[in-house]
Amino acid sequence: MKLRANDGSVAAPRLEIQQAMWSMKCYGTNNKEWSLEEKFNCIAEAGFTGIFGALPEHGEEPLWRNLLERNRFTFGLESFPATGEQLVELLEKASDYPVLYVNAQVPNAFCVGKEAITRLDTLQRVAERYNLPLFIETHRGRITQDLLRTVQYVQTLPNLRLTIDLSHYVLAGEMYDFEHIDPYFDELLQRTSSFHGRITNAQQIQINVGQEADHPMVEHFARWWERGMSYWLEQASPGDILPFVCEIGHHYMVTDNYLPAYSWLEHFDRWEQSQVIKRIAEKCWSKAITKSYDGV
C-alpha cells in the first residue's frame, strides 16, 4: 500500500505546492473570469508546481492535458466516494491522467463506529489495487468531521493516511485552547501525507491573514504544518512527494451581499492570499528540512 505520493525517482523527498482549481473559479479581471489557459499560466508564473482538482469537463480534456504537460505540473485528484464502487468508477476514468495521488472527502458526518472503519478500509483496498496513494481529508460534514473520531480511525487503521486541513476542526469546534487540542492534532499530523492550506480564526473558515502573514492565527497553523512536515520527513524515502494545496475558495468568500463570486466583489483578493499561504508553507518546509538535517 502506498502511504505517500512518489514519482518513482531517486530524488530527495520534496514539497510540491499545488493550487486548488476550484479556488480559481469565478476569478478574473475586468469583470471576466480567466480562461483555463490563463489560470494555468498564472499558477505557473506564481511558482506553484502542480494543481489539485477534479477530472476535466467534457471537451476540455486535450487542452487540459496539454497545459499539465507544458507546465510540468503534478496532479492531485479530488474525490468524494462513499463506496468502493464509486472510487473504482472514478479511478477507471482517471487512468489516462498522470494522477500523483487521490484525495478523498468521504461521506458523511453520520457514518460512525464500525461502519466508518469498514468504509475507510474498503476505500484503502480499492486504491491499493490501482497502486495509487489515497489520502482521507479532514473536513466538516464528512466522515472525518469529528476530531476525536478521526483520532480513533487512525488508531484503528494503521495504514490510514490523511490530507490535513485543520481549519475545519478549529472552526467547527470554535477552538482557542490550543494547549488541549495539540495532542490530538499531533496524532493526526503523524499520519499526514498531504496538506490543504487554509487558515481560520475559529469563527470564519477563511480569513485574510495579510500580505505579510501577520495575523495572530498564522503562528498556530504554521506550527502545526511544520510539525506535520517534520513527521513526514522522518519516514520519507527517495522520490517521495509531500503535496501542499493552497485552498482559498470562491464559496468561502466574504462579500457585503450574496453576489456572484468574482474577486472584485470580495473583501480581499483570494488569489493573492493563496500566494501568501504558499510562502508560509515554504517557510515551514525550510524549517522542517533544517531540523531533519540537524537531527532535532
Sine and cosine of phi, psi and omega as CSV:
sin_phi,cos_phi,sin_psi,cos_psi,sin_omega,cos_omega
0.00,0.00,0.75,-0.66,0.01,-1.00
-0.99,0.16,0.86,-0.51,-0.03,-1.00
-0.99,-0.14,-0.22,0.97,0.01,-1.00
-0.62,-0.78,0.42,-0.91,0.13,-0.99
-0.93,0.37,0.58,-0.81,-0.05,-1.00
-0.46,-0.89,0.66,-0.75,-0.02,-1.00
-0.99,-0.13,0.10,1.00,0.05,-1.00
0.98,0.17,0.11,0.99,-0.03,-1.00
-0.99,-0.11,0.01,-1.00,0.09,-1.00
-0.97,-0.25,0.27,0.96,-0.01,-1.00
-0.93,0.37,0.38,-0.93,0.04,-1.00
-0.89,0.45,0.54,-0.84,0.07,-1.00
-0.79,0.61,0.64,-0.77,-0.10,-1.00
-0.61,-0.79,0.31,-0.95,0.08,-1.00
-1.00,-0.07,0.72,-0.69,0.14,-0.99
-0.90,-0.44,0.87,-0.49,0.03,-1.00
-0.99,-0.14,0.91,-0.42,-0.06,-1.00
-0.95,-0.31,0.39,-0.92,0.08,-1.00
-0.95,-0.32,0.73,-0.68,0.06,-1.00
-0.95,0.30,0.81,-0.58,-0.03,-1.00
-0.94,0.35,-0.51,0.86,0.03,-1.00
-0.91,0.40,-0.41,0.91,0.04,-1.00
-0.95,0.31,-0.27,0.96,-0.01,-1.00
-1.00,-0.05,-0.02,1.00,0.03,-1.00
-0.92,0.40,0.58,-0.81,0.08,-1.00
0.84,0.54,0.60,0.80,0.03,-1.00
-0.79,-0.61,0.69,-0.73,0.01,-1.00
-0.03,-1.00,-0.42,-0.91,-0.01,-1.00
-0.68,-0.74,0.43,-0.90,0.04,-1.00
0.81,0.59,0.69,0.72,0.05,-1.00
0.88,0.48,0.46,0.89,0.00,-1.00
-0.66,-0.75,0.77,-0.64,0.02,-1.00
-0.93,0.36,0.62,-0.78,0.06,-1.00
-0.87,0.49,0.53,-0.85,0.12,-0.99
-0.96,0.29,0.22,-0.97,0.03,-1.00
-0.85,0.53,-0.68,0.74,-0.01,-1.00
-0.91,0.42,-0.65,0.76,0.03,-1.00
-0.89,0.45,-0.63,0.77,0.02,-1.00
-0.90,0.44,-0.74,0.67,0.02,-1.00
-0.86,0.50,-0.69,0.72,-0.03,-1.00
-0.89,0.46,-0.68,0.73,-0.01,-1.00
-0.92,0.39,-0.62,0.78,0.04,-1.00
-0.89,0.47,-0.69,0.73,0.01,-1.00
-0.92,0.39,-0.70,0.72,-0.03,-1.00
-0.89,0.45,-0.49,0.87,0.00,-1.00
-0.99,0.16,-0.05,1.00,0.08,-1.00
1.00,-0.07,0.12,0.99,0.09,-1.00
-0.95,0.32,0.49,-0.87,-0.07,-1.00
-0.92,-0.40,0.13,0.99,0.02,-1.00
-0.13,-0.99,0.03,-1.00,0.04,-1.00
-0.76,-0.66,0.33,-0.94,0.07,-1.00
-0.75,-0.66,0.76,-0.65,0.01,-1.00
0.10,-0.99,-0.17,-0.99,0.01,-1.00
-0.99,0.15,0.18,-0.98,0.13,-0.99
-0.90,0.43,0.48,-0.88,-0.08,-1.00
-0.91,0.42,0.42,-0.91,0.07,-1.00
-0.92,0.39,0.40,-0.92,0.01,-1.00
-0.85,0.53,0.75,-0.66,-0.01,-1.00
0.99,-0.13,-0.33,0.94,0.00,-1.00
-0.99,-0.11,-0.07,1.00,-0.13,-0.99
-0.84,0.55,-0.76,0.65,-0.03,-1.00
-0.88,0.48,-0.72,0.69,0.00,-1.00
-0.90,0.43,-0.66,0.75,-0.03,-1.00
-0.87,0.49,-0.73,0.69,0.02,-1.00
-0.89,0.45,-0.66,0.75,-0.01,-1.00
-0.89,0.46,-0.67,0.74,-0.01,-1.00
-0.93,0.36,-0.61,0.79,0.08,-1.00
-0.87,0.50,-0.74,0.67,-0.06,-1.00
-0.93,0.36,-0.68,0.73,-0.04,-1.00
-0.87,0.49,-0.64,0.77,-0.04,-1.00
-1.00,-0.04,-0.03,1.00,-0.01,-1.00
0.81,0.59,0.69,0.72,-0.03,-1.00
-0.99,0.12,0.62,-0.78,0.27,-0.96
-0.98,0.20,0.32,-0.95,-0.10,-1.00
-0.69,-0.73,0.88,-0.47,0.12,-0.99
-0.98,-0.20,0.75,-0.66,-0.10,-1.00
-0.99,-0.15,0.81,-0.58,0.06,-1.00
-1.00,0.07,0.52,-0.85,0.01,-1.00
-0.46,-0.89,0.32,-0.95,-0.04,-1.00
-0.67,-0.74,0.79,0.61,-0.12,-0.99
-0.99,0.15,0.74,-0.67,0.11,-0.99
-0.99,-0.15,-0.28,0.96,-0.03,-1.00
-0.68,-0.74,0.30,-0.95,0.08,-1.00
-0.88,0.48,-0.61,0.80,-0.01,-1.00
-0.89,0.46,-0.64,0.77,0.03,-1.00
-0.91,0.42,-0.63,0.78,0.02,-1.00
-0.93,0.36,-0.64,0.76,0.06,-1.00
-0.85,0.53,-0.72,0.69,-0.01,-1.00
-0.85,0.53,-0.69,0.72,0.00,-1.00
-0.92,0.40,-0.71,0.70,-0.07,-1.00
-0.93,0.37,-0.49,0.87,0.10,-0.99
-0.91,0.42,-0.68,0.73,0.03,-1.00
-0.92,0.39,-0.52,0.86,-0.08,-1.00
-1.00,0.08,-0.03,1.00,-0.13,-0.99
-0.90,0.44,-0.36,0.93,0.00,-1.00
-1.00,-0.02,0.07,1.00,-0.06,-1.00
-0.91,-0.43,0.47,-0.88,-0.02,-1.00
-0.99,0.17,0.93,0.38,-0.06,-1.00
-0.97,0.25,0.84,-0.54,0.00,-1.00
-0.99,0.12,-0.59,0.80,-0.01,-1.00
-0.31,-0.95,0.26,-0.97,0.04,-1.00
-0.88,-0.47,0.79,-0.61,0.07,-1.00
-0.98,-0.21,0.75,-0.66,-0.06,-1.00
-0.84,-0.54,0.85,-0.53,0.27,-0.96
-1.00,-0.08,0.95,-0.32,-0.16,-0.99
-0.99,-0.12,0.84,-0.55,0.09,-1.00
-0.93,0.37,0.47,-0.88,-0.23,0.97
-0.69,-0.73,-0.07,-1.00,-0.08,-1.00
-0.92,0.39,-0.27,0.96,-0.04,-1.00
-0.98,-0.19,0.08,1.00,0.11,-0.99
-1.00,-0.01,0.93,-0.38,-0.14,-0.99
-0.71,-0.71,0.13,-0.99,0.13,-0.99
0.86,0.50,-0.66,-0.76,-0.06,-1.00
-0.88,0.47,-0.58,0.81,0.03,-1.00
-0.87,0.49,-0.67,0.74,0.01,-1.00
-0.92,0.40,-0.70,0.71,0.01,-1.00
-0.87,0.50,-0.70,0.71,0.01,-1.00
-0.89,0.46,-0.68,0.74,-0.01,-1.00
-0.89,0.45,-0.72,0.70,-0.01,-1.00
-0.91,0.41,-0.65,0.76,0.01,-1.00
-0.90,0.44,-0.65,0.76,0.02,-1.00
-0.88,0.47,-0.70,0.71,0.01,-1.00
-0.90,0.44,-0.63,0.77,0.05,-1.00
-0.87,0.50,-0.68,0.74,-0.03,-1.00
-0.92,0.40,-0.60,0.80,0.05,-1.00
-0.90,0.44,-0.75,0.66,-0.01,-1.00
-0.87,0.50,-0.59,0.81,0.01,-1.00
-0.89,0.45,-0.63,0.78,0.02,-1.00
-0.89,0.46,-0.53,0.85,0.00,-1.00
-1.00,-0.05,0.06,1.00,0.04,-1.00
0.84,0.54,0.64,0.77,0.02,-1.00
-0.85,-0.53,0.66,-0.75,0.09,-1.00
-0.95,0.31,0.71,-0.71,0.00,-1.00
-0.89,-0.46,0.83,-0.56,-0.01,-1.00
-0.90,-0.44,0.81,-0.59,-0.02,-1.00
-1.00,0.02,0.83,-0.56,-0.09,-1.00
-1.00,0.10,0.68,-0.73,0.13,-0.99
-0.99,0.16,0.89,-0.46,-0.19,-0.98
-0.42,-0.91,0.61,-0.79,0.11,-0.99
-0.88,0.47,0.54,-0.84,0.08,-1.00
0.96,0.27,0.12,0.99,-0.02,-1.00
-0.88,-0.48,-0.07,-1.00,-0.03,-1.00
-0.88,0.47,-0.40,0.92,-0.01,-1.00
-0.99,-0.14,0.31,0.95,-0.09,-1.00
-0.83,0.55,-0.66,0.75,-0.09,-1.00
-1.00,-0.06,0.78,-0.63,-0.04,-1.00
-0.87,0.49,-0.74,0.67,-0.07,-1.00
-0.92,0.40,-0.62,0.78,0.06,-1.00
-0.90,0.44,-0.66,0.75,-0.03,-1.00
-0.91,0.42,-0.60,0.80,0.10,-0.99
-0.86,0.51,-0.65,0.76,0.04,-1.00
-0.90,0.43,-0.60,0.80,0.01,-1.00
-0.88,0.47,-0.72,0.69,-0.04,-1.00
-0.94,0.35,-0.47,0.88,0.05,-1.00
-0.96,0.29,-0.49,0.87,-0.03,-1.00
-1.00,0.06,-0.60,0.80,-0.06,-1.00
-0.95,-0.32,0.99,-0.17,-0.15,-0.99
-0.91,0.42,-0.37,0.93,-0.01,-1.00
-0.98,-0.22,0.12,0.99,0.01,-1.00
-0.93,0.35,0.82,-0.58,0.03,-1.00
-0.89,-0.45,0.53,-0.85,-0.17,-0.99
-0.89,-0.46,0.48,-0.87,0.36,-0.93
-0.99,-0.16,0.90,-0.43,-0.08,-1.00
-1.00,0.04,0.85,-0.53,0.21,-0.98
-0.76,-0.66,1.00,0.01,-0.10,-1.00
-0.96,0.29,-0.19,0.98,0.01,-1.00
-0.87,0.49,-0.55,0.84,-0.02,-1.00
-0.92,0.39,-0.64,0.77,0.01,-1.00
-0.95,0.32,-0.66,0.75,0.00,-1.00
-0.89,0.45,-0.65,0.76,0.00,-1.00
-0.95,0.31,-0.80,0.60,-0.11,-0.99
-0.89,0.46,-0.53,0.85,0.00,-1.00
-0.99,-0.11,0.07,1.00,-0.10,-0.99
0.69,0.72,0.83,0.56,-0.17,-0.98
-1.00,0.08,0.84,-0.55,0.11,-0.99
-0.80,-0.59,-0.37,0.93,-0.04,-1.00
-1.00,0.05,0.97,0.23,-0.13,-0.99
-0.94,0.35,-0.40,0.92,0.03,-1.00
-0.88,0.48,-0.62,0.79,-0.04,-1.00
-0.99,0.14,-0.50,0.87,-0.03,-1.00
-1.00,0.06,-0.32,0.95,-0.05,-1.00
-0.82,0.58,-0.68,0.73,0.01,-1.00
-0.88,0.48,-0.58,0.82,0.02,-1.00
-0.96,0.29,-0.68,0.73,0.09,-1.00
-0.86,0.52,-0.62,0.78,-0.05,-1.00
-0.88,0.48,-0.64,0.77,0.03,-1.00
-0.89,0.46,-0.62,0.78,0.01,-1.00
-0.96,0.29,-0.63,0.78,-0.01,-1.00
-0.90,0.44,-0.48,0.88,0.06,-1.00
-0.94,0.33,-0.25,0.97,-0.02,-1.00
-0.92,-0.40,0.35,0.94,-0.10,-1.00
-1.00,0.03,0.74,-0.68,0.07,-1.00
-0.86,-0.51,-0.07,1.00,0.14,-0.99
-0.31,-0.95,0.27,-0.96,-0.01,-1.00
-0.80,-0.60,0.56,-0.83,0.25,-0.97
-0.92,-0.39,0.84,-0.54,-0.17,-0.99
-1.00,-0.09,0.96,-0.29,0.11,-0.99
-0.46,-0.89,0.58,-0.82,-0.04,-1.00
-0.86,-0.51,0.74,-0.67,0.02,-1.00
-0.89,-0.45,0.26,-0.96,0.08,-1.00
-0.94,-0.34,0.29,0.96,-0.01,-1.00
0.98,0.22,0.02,1.00,0.08,-1.00
-0.79,-0.61,-0.33,0.94,-0.09,-1.00
-0.60,-0.80,0.79,-0.62,-0.16,-0.99
-0.90,0.43,-0.43,0.90,-0.09,-1.00
-0.65,-0.76,0.85,-0.53,-0.05,-1.00
-0.82,-0.58,0.31,-0.95,0.11,-0.99
-1.00,0.08,0.93,-0.37,-0.04,-1.00
-1.00,0.01,-0.01,1.00,0.01,-1.00
1.00,0.00,0.44,-0.90,0.00,-1.00
-0.90,0.44,-0.46,0.89,0.01,-1.00
-0.99,-0.14,0.14,0.99,0.00,-1.00
0.80,0.60,0.71,0.71,-0.08,-1.00
-0.97,-0.23,0.23,0.97,0.09,-1.00
-0.93,0.36,0.63,-0.78,-0.06,-1.00
-0.84,0.54,-0.46,0.89,-0.04,-1.00
-0.97,0.26,-0.29,0.96,0.00,-1.00
-0.87,0.49,-0.65,0.76,-0.02,-1.00
-0.82,0.57,-0.69,0.72,-0.05,-1.00
-0.94,0.34,-0.75,0.67,-0.02,-1.00
-0.91,0.41,-0.63,0.78,0.04,-1.00
-0.89,0.46,-0.62,0.79,0.03,-1.00
-0.90,0.44,-0.69,0.72,0.01,-1.00
-0.92,0.40,-0.69,0.72,-0.01,-1.00
-0.89,0.46,-0.70,0.72,0.01,-1.00
-0.88,0.47,-0.65,0.76,0.00,-1.00
-0.90,0.43,-0.70,0.72,0.03,-1.00
-0.89,0.46,-0.63,0.78,0.05,-1.00
-0.90,0.44,-0.64,0.77,0.01,-1.00
-0.90,0.43,-0.68,0.73,0.05,-1.00
-0.88,0.48,-0.69,0.73,-0.01,-1.00
-0.88,0.48,-0.68,0.73,-0.02,-1.00
-0.90,0.44,-0.52,0.86,-0.02,-1.00
-0.87,0.49,-0.49,0.87,-0.06,-1.00
-0.92,-0.40,0.05,1.00,-0.09,-1.00
-0.95,0.32,0.51,-0.86,0.02,-1.00
-0.85,-0.52,0.21,-0.98,0.05,-1.00
-0.80,0.59,0.68,-0.73,0.01,-1.00
1.00,0.06,-0.16,0.99,-0.02,-1.00
-0.94,0.35,0.58,-0.82,-0.03,-1.00
-0.78,-0.63,0.73,-0.68,0.07,-1.00
-0.96,-0.29,0.96,-0.27,0.02,-1.00
-0.98,0.20,0.70,-0.71,0.13,-0.99
-0.83,-0.56,0.90,-0.43,-0.10,-1.00
-0.97,-0.24,0.82,-0.57,0.09,-1.00
-0.99,0.11,0.85,-0.53,-0.13,-0.99
-0.77,-0.64,0.97,0.26,0.10,-0.99
-0.98,-0.20,0.98,-0.18,-0.32,-0.95
-1.00,-0.05,0.44,-0.90,-0.03,-1.00
-0.94,0.34,-0.55,0.83,0.00,-1.00
-1.00,0.04,0.10,0.99,0.16,-0.99
-0.96,-0.27,0.20,0.98,-0.09,-1.00
-0.91,0.41,0.32,-0.95,0.08,-1.00
-0.91,-0.41,0.87,-0.49,0.04,-1.00
-0.72,-0.70,0.18,-0.98,0.04,-1.00
-0.95,0.31,-0.56,0.83,-0.04,-1.00
-0.68,-0.73,0.07,-1.00,0.08,-1.00
-0.98,0.19,1.00,-0.10,-0.10,-0.99
-0.83,-0.56,0.33,-0.94,0.07,-1.00
-0.81,0.58,0.63,-0.77,-0.19,-0.98
-0.99,0.15,0.93,0.37,0.13,-0.99
-0.98,-0.22,0.55,-0.84,-0.14,-0.99
-0.87,0.49,-0.52,0.86,-0.06,-1.00
-0.96,0.27,-0.11,0.99,0.08,-1.00
-0.98,-0.18,-0.08,1.00,-0.09,-1.00
-1.00,-0.03,0.38,-0.92,-0.01,-1.00
-0.97,0.25,-0.34,0.94,0.11,-0.99
-0.52,-0.86,0.38,-0.92,-0.10,-1.00
-0.99,0.11,0.94,-0.33,-0.10,-1.00
-0.95,0.31,-0.44,0.90,0.07,-1.00
-0.94,0.34,-0.65,0.76,0.10,-1.00
-0.89,0.46,-0.65,0.76,0.01,-1.00
-0.91,0.41,-0.56,0.83,0.08,-1.00
-0.86,0.51,-0.63,0.78,0.00,-1.00
-0.95,0.30,-0.51,0.86,0.11,-0.99
-0.91,0.41,-0.71,0.70,0.04,-1.00
-0.86,0.51,-0.64,0.77,0.04,-1.00
-0.84,0.54,-0.71,0.70,-0.01,-1.00
-0.91,0.41,-0.62,0.79,0.05,-1.00
-0.88,0.47,-0.71,0.70,-0.01,-1.00
-0.88,0.47,-0.65,0.76,0.00,-1.00
-0.90,0.44,-0.63,0.78,0.04,-1.00
-0.92,0.40,-0.66,0.75,0.04,-1.00
-0.87,0.48,-0.68,0.73,0.00,-1.00
-0.89,0.45,-0.69,0.73,0.01,-1.00
-0.87,0.50,-0.68,0.73,0.03,-1.00
-0.92,0.40,-0.66,0.75,0.00,-1.00
-0.90,0.43,-0.65,0.76,0.03,-1.00
-0.89,0.45,-0.72,0.70,0.00,-1.00
-0.86,0.51,-0.69,0.73,0.01,-1.00
-0.91,0.42,-0.60,0.80,0.00,-1.00
-0.92,0.39,-0.59,0.80,0.05,-1.00
-0.93,0.36,-0.59,0.81,-0.02,-1.00
-0.99,0.17,-0.12,0.99,0.00,-1.00
0.95,0.31,0.43,0.90,-0.02,-1.00
-0.98,0.22,0.00,0.00,0.00,0.00
